[in-house]
């Protein structure tokens, strides 16, 4: 019968080729089965999880911010041209035309 550690090793080997797998840490109870009885995560577990979430979420948030700023900059330039141009640009940027 396979132990928990051997199953974890097989799972990790099967996912090694995937992008960002190294950013997702294995839970401590897989690496050390005796830690499984803990009800609350330790501070180091919380910090590790927060770092993993930040590493995955930061590029998404940055991309959204850049796309939104592109729209803001376009509206600023159209506002200098006139009211009708600003209205047309606003409608065009939202795909209503």
Backbone bond lengths (Angstrom), bond angles and torsions (degrees), N, CA, C in turn:
res aa  C-N    CA-C-N  psi(-1)  N-CA   C-N-CA  omega(-1)  CA-C   N-CA-C  phi
1 X - - - 1.451 - - 1.536 108.42 -
2 X 1.307 116.07 135.66 1.467 120.98 -177.04 1.528 110.65 -75.79
3 X 1.324 114.85 140.48 1.464 119.06 177.70 1.521 109.60 -85.29
4 X 1.305 115.02 167.99 1.461 120.76 -179.65 1.524 111.59 -62.80
5 X 1.332 116.23 -37.33 1.464 120.12 179.86 1.519 111.54 -67.94
6 X 1.342 118.05 -38.82 1.462 119.49 179.14 1.528 110.95 -68.97
7 X 1.332 117.02 -35.48 1.467 120.27 176.63 1.522 109.98 -65.84
8 X 1.342 117.04 -41.37 1.466 120.93 178.00 1.526 110.64 -63.04
9 X 1.327 117.39 -40.69 1.468 120.67 178.99 1.522 110.80 -64.94
10 X 1.339 117.70 -41.54 1.462 120.71 178.26 1.520 111.28 -65.48
11 X 1.318 117.11 -40.85 1.461 121.04 178.66 1.512 110.98 -63.96
12 X 1.317 116.58 -42.94 1.463 120.20 -179.53 1.526 110.34 -65.55
13 X 1.330 118.41 -39.10 1.465 121.18 178.62 1.533 110.79 -65.14
14 X 1.329 117.16 -37.84 1.462 119.60 -177.98 1.523 112.68 -71.35
15 X 1.342 117.99 -23.08 1.456 121.56 -179.06 1.519 113.53 -103.57
16 X 1.327 118.95 6.47 1.465 121.16 -175.56 1.517 112.82 -61.99
17 X 1.315 118.62 -32.31 1.452 121.22 -177.29 1.518 114.02 -78.95
18 X 1.315 117.60 -10.18 1.455 120.24 -176.48 1.521 111.68 -77.29
19 X 1.302 115.79 146.39 1.451 122.46 178.39 1.525 109.84 -69.57
20 X 1.305 117.46 136.59 1.464 125.70 177.03 1.529 114.02 71.02
21 X 1.329 119.76 7.86 1.460 118.49 179.43 1.518 111.16 -65.91
22 X 1.321 116.98 -31.42 1.462 119.81 -179.79 1.529 111.96 -68.60
23 X 1.340 117.92 -16.31 1.452 121.07 178.69 1.521 112.53 -82.23
24 X 1.335 116.86 -17.09 1.451 120.89 -176.71 1.527 108.35 -100.77
25 X 1.332 117.37 105.03 1.467 119.48 -177.84 1.531 111.13 -74.56
26 X 1.318 115.13 150.24 1.453 119.57 174.07 1.520 108.92 -73.80
27 X 1.315 117.84 143.42 1.471 119.16 176.25 1.525 110.46 -60.49
28 X 1.322 116.37 150.70 1.459 120.89 -177.44 1.516 113.13 -61.14
29 X 1.337 118.16 -31.51 1.446 118.54 -177.03 1.523 112.00 -71.97
30 X 1.340 118.24 -18.69 1.461 119.71 173.78 1.523 109.57 -77.71
31 X 1.339 116.49 -42.32 1.451 119.84 178.91 1.528 111.31 -70.96
32 X 1.319 117.41 -38.27 1.460 123.11 -179.83 1.530 108.27 -133.93
33 X 1.346 118.31 98.54 1.473 120.53 -175.09 1.522 114.29 -61.17
34 X 1.318 118.76 -20.83 1.451 120.15 -179.53 1.525 112.63 -72.22
35 X 1.338 118.31 -17.61 1.459 121.85 178.31 1.530 112.04 -84.45
36 X 1.327 117.72 -0.45 1.459 122.03 -175.27 1.525 112.47 -67.90
37 X 1.298 118.89 -24.31 1.458 121.22 -175.73 1.521 113.47 -76.59
38 X 1.322 118.57 -7.94 1.465 121.00 -179.15 1.527 110.75 -69.47
39 X 1.329 116.72 136.44 1.457 121.02 -179.41 1.525 112.28 -85.70
40 X 1.338 117.17 -35.01 1.455 121.16 -176.18 1.524 109.66 -115.13
41 X 1.322 117.17 142.17 1.464 118.76 178.12 1.529 110.97 -70.13
42 X 1.313 115.23 152.74 1.460 119.45 178.46 1.526 109.31 -79.93
43 X 1.318 116.18 169.75 1.461 121.41 179.01 1.528 110.35 -62.10
44 X 1.330 116.75 -38.97 1.471 119.20 179.67 1.521 111.16 -66.33
45 X 1.357 117.21 -34.83 1.470 119.93 175.58 1.526 110.89 -64.74
46 X 1.320 116.58 -41.22 1.463 121.33 -179.83 1.528 110.32 -65.48
47 X 1.328 117.17 -42.78 1.464 121.13 179.64 1.525 110.71 -65.86
48 X 1.328 116.60 -42.26 1.466 120.34 178.06 1.519 110.94 -62.14
49 X 1.322 116.88 -43.03 1.466 120.90 179.08 1.525 111.14 -65.35
50 X 1.323 117.08 -41.04 1.466 120.93 178.94 1.530 110.93 -64.13
51 X 1.330 116.94 -40.57 1.469 120.21 177.79 1.516 111.01 -63.98
52 X 1.333 116.98 -41.61 1.460 120.91 178.87 1.524 111.17 -63.27
53 X 1.334 115.91 -44.46 1.463 119.92 178.72 1.522 111.33 -63.67
54 X 1.333 116.79 -40.84 1.461 120.68 179.10 1.531 110.57 -64.11
55 X 1.334 117.01 -42.70 1.464 120.53 -179.58 1.526 111.99 -63.67
56 X 1.312 117.37 -30.50 1.457 120.27 178.62 1.530 112.50 -87.36
57 X 1.328 117.30 -34.36 1.460 120.78 -174.10 1.522 113.46 -86.02
58 X 1.328 118.32 -28.18 1.459 120.72 -175.73 1.529 112.81 -60.06
59 X 1.338 120.57 -47.26 1.473 118.65 178.39 1.532 113.08 -62.12
60 X 1.317 117.21 -34.37 1.466 120.92 179.04 1.527 109.94 -67.37
61 X 1.320 116.41 -46.16 1.460 120.80 -179.91 1.524 111.08 -65.12
62 X 1.315 117.49 -39.81 1.461 121.32 178.98 1.528 111.12 -64.89
63 X 1.316 117.12 -41.44 1.463 120.80 177.51 1.523 111.26 -63.13
64 X 1.319 117.46 -43.71 1.463 121.06 178.53 1.525 110.57 -63.16
65 X 1.317 117.10 -40.85 1.463 120.90 179.13 1.530 111.32 -64.65
66 X 1.319 117.29 -41.61 1.468 120.73 178.48 1.530 111.83 -65.38
67 X 1.324 116.90 -41.79 1.466 119.60 178.47 1.526 111.30 -65.50
68 X 1.327 117.03 -39.47 1.455 120.81 178.74 1.527 110.86 -68.75
69 X 1.331 117.08 -39.30 1.468 119.64 179.54 1.520 111.25 -67.26
70 X 1.321 117.20 -30.59 1.469 120.09 176.05 1.534 110.42 -61.90
71 X 1.317 116.35 -41.86 1.458 120.96 177.97 1.532 110.99 -66.58
72 X 1.315 117.19 -41.29 1.472 121.00 179.27 1.524 110.70 -62.56
73 X 1.321 116.80 -45.03 1.462 120.53 -179.21 1.526 110.93 -64.13
74 X 1.327 116.44 -39.86 1.474 119.72 177.34 1.523 110.82 -61.64
75 X 1.333 117.09 -42.76 1.463 120.50 -179.86 1.535 110.84 -66.80
76 X 1.308 117.88 -34.94 1.471 120.54 177.94 1.532 110.85 -64.26
77 X 1.320 116.11 -44.24 1.457 118.95 178.95 1.531 111.89 -68.23
78 X 1.335 117.35 -38.26 1.463 119.89 178.41 1.525 111.35 -68.37
79 X 1.324 117.15 -31.22 1.460 120.66 178.01 1.518 111.77 -63.96
80 X 1.314 117.95 -29.64 1.466 121.20 177.94 1.530 111.81 -74.09
81 X 1.337 116.87 -22.96 1.466 119.96 179.85 1.523 112.29 -78.28
82 X 1.332 116.80 -35.21 1.466 119.44 179.74 1.518 111.15 151.85
83 X 1.346 114.05 171.51 1.464 119.60 -177.07 1.523 112.59 -69.04
84 X 1.324 117.07 -43.04 1.463 120.49 -178.72 1.532 110.53 -65.01
85 X 1.332 117.06 -40.41 1.459 120.91 179.46 1.537 110.94 -66.50
86 X 1.344 115.66 -37.96 1.461 119.63 177.65 1.517 110.84 -64.94
87 X 1.322 117.30 -43.19 1.470 121.47 178.00 1.513 111.28 -63.40
88 X 1.326 116.97 -42.73 1.476 120.15 179.35 1.516 111.16 -65.45
89 X 1.326 115.88 -42.13 1.474 119.10 178.58 1.520 112.25 -65.37
90 X 1.318 116.62 -37.68 1.458 120.43 178.26 1.529 111.34 -64.48
91 X 1.337 116.03 -43.71 1.458 119.41 177.75 1.525 111.21 -65.63
92 X 1.318 116.58 -40.68 1.464 120.58 -179.03 1.531 111.41 -67.52
93 X 1.321 117.48 -36.63 1.460 119.35 -177.41 1.516 112.04 -72.41
94 X 1.321 117.29 -22.82 1.467 120.87 178.49 1.520 111.93 -95.30
95 X 1.305 117.30 2.28 1.455 121.20 176.00 1.512 114.49 72.12
96 X 1.314 117.66 25.82 1.463 120.50 -179.31 1.519 113.23 -85.66
97 X 1.299 117.86 -14.69 1.472 120.56 -179.51 1.504 110.97 -97.42
